[in-house]
Amino acid sequence: MVKCFFNLWLSIYVKPESRRLGIARKMMNEGEKGLKEMGCSQVGSDIQIDNQTSYDFHTEIGFKEAGRLIAFIKDL
């Protein structure tokens, strides 16, 4: 049974000169704490396929690759 489901766009960006100081990790920890308090047991994230810095960060904080997606766009 799903206790909670959110489809929320949230971006974390730390300027290059401020990286490797634990800022993004602290932000993620606080976000995960709030989700746990709401009964959530899992969080997802996505990144651009060529963003190695973000990929490394995600794997360092415990994310595992769950699959790869194709994004679509259509002009109106």
GROMACS elastic network, one bead per residue, 0.5 to 0.9 nm:
[ bonds ]
;  ai    aj funct       b0    kb
    2     5     6  0.70753   500
    2    40     6  0.82279   500
    2    41     6  0.89394   500
    3    38     6  0.84503   500
    3    39     6  0.60740   500
    3    40     6  0.63074   500
    3    41     6  0.82441   500
    4    35     6  0.88024   500
    4    38     6  0.73625   500
    4    39     6  0.64654   500
    4    40     6  0.54983   500
    4    41     6  0.83824   500
    5    40     6  0.74837   500
   12    24     6  0.66645   500
   12    27     6  0.78507   500
   12    28     6  0.84153   500
   13    24     6  0.74604   500
   14    17     6  0.82037   500
   14    18     6  0.62892   500
   14    19     6  0.60956   500
   14    23     6  0.73960   500
   14    24     6  0.67734   500
   15    18     6  0.53873   500
   15    19     6  0.64457   500
   16    19     6  0.52888   500
   16    20     6  0.87341   500
   17    20     6  0.87640   500
   18    21     6  0.64793   500
   18    23     6  0.79782   500
   19    22     6  0.73237   500
   19    23     6  0.72959   500
   19    24     6  0.80964   500
   20    23     6  0.76266   500
   20    24     6  0.86267   500
   21    24     6  0.82371   500
   21    25     6  0.87267   500
   22    25     6  0.51268   500
   22    26     6  0.60833   500
   22    27     6  0.86699   500
   23    26     6  0.52409   500
   23    27     6  0.63423   500
   23    28     6  0.87405   500
   24    27     6  0.50068   500
   24    28     6  0.61325   500
   24    29     6  0.85299   500
   24    57     6  0.87738   500
   25    28     6  0.51052   500
   25    29     6  0.60765   500
   25    30     6  0.86721   500
   25    57     6  0.85202   500
   25    61     6  0.73385   500
   26    29     6  0.50365   500
   26    30     6  0.62602   500
   26    31     6  0.86223   500
   27    30     6  0.52928   500
   27    31     6  0.62469   500
   27    32     6  0.86490   500
   28    31     6  0.50083   500
   28    32     6  0.60051   500
   28    33     6  0.84220   500
   28    61     6  0.88198   500
   29    32     6  0.51371   500
   29    33     6  0.60516   500
   29    34     6  0.87020   500
   30    33     6  0.50069   500
   30    34     6  0.63512   500
   30    35     6  0.87504   500
   31    34     6  0.52302   500
   31    35     6  0.63375   500
   31    36     6  0.87422   500
   32    35     6  0.50072   500
   32    36     6  0.61210   500
   32    37     6  0.85750   500
   32    40     6  0.87496   500
   32    42     6  0.87741   500
   32    43     6  0.77011   500
   33    36     6  0.52082   500
   33    37     6  0.62959   500
   33    38     6  0.88370   500
   34    37     6  0.50826   500
   34    38     6  0.64666   500
   34    39     6  0.89222   500
   34    40     6  0.88329   500
   35    38     6  0.50957   500
   35    39     6  0.65030   500
   35    40     6  0.53013   500
   35    41     6  0.77243   500
   35    42     6  0.84200   500
   35    43     6  0.82098   500
   36    39     6  0.50226   500
   36    41     6  0.63537   500
   36    42     6  0.84884   500
   37    40     6  0.73609   500
   40    43     6  0.77639   500
   43    63     6  0.88913   500
   44    63     6  0.81577   500
   45    58     6  0.84524   500
   45    63     6  0.83267   500
   46    49     6  0.88898   500
   47    50     6  0.82903   500
   47    51     6  0.67805   500
   47    54     6  0.68931   500
   47    55     6  0.72362   500
   48    51     6  0.54069   500
   48    52     6  0.86556   500
   48    54     6  0.84227   500
   48    55     6  0.87445   500
   49    52     6  0.77395   500
   49    55     6  0.83607   500
   49    68     6  0.86257   500
   50    53     6  0.88646   500
   50    55     6  0.86517   500
   51    54     6  0.55409   500
   51    55     6  0.62813   500
   51    56     6  0.87665   500
   52    56     6  0.60093   500
   52    57     6  0.84923   500
   53    56     6  0.52535   500
   53    57     6  0.62689   500
   53    58     6  0.87413   500
   54    58     6  0.61127   500
   54    59     6  0.86399   500
   55    58     6  0.52095   500
   55    59     6  0.62974   500
   55    60     6  0.85592   500
   56    59     6  0.53021   500
   56    60     6  0.60527   500
   56    61     6  0.87854   500
   57    60     6  0.50602   500
   57    61     6  0.64053   500
   57    62     6  0.88641   500
   57    63     6  0.87736   500
   58    61     6  0.54142   500
   58    62     6  0.64908   500
   58    63     6  0.52523   500
   58    64     6  0.77673   500
   59    62     6  0.51898   500
   59    64     6  0.62234   500
   59    65     6  0.82054   500
   60    63     6  0.73988   500
   63    66     6  0.88372   500
   65    68     6  0.80206   500
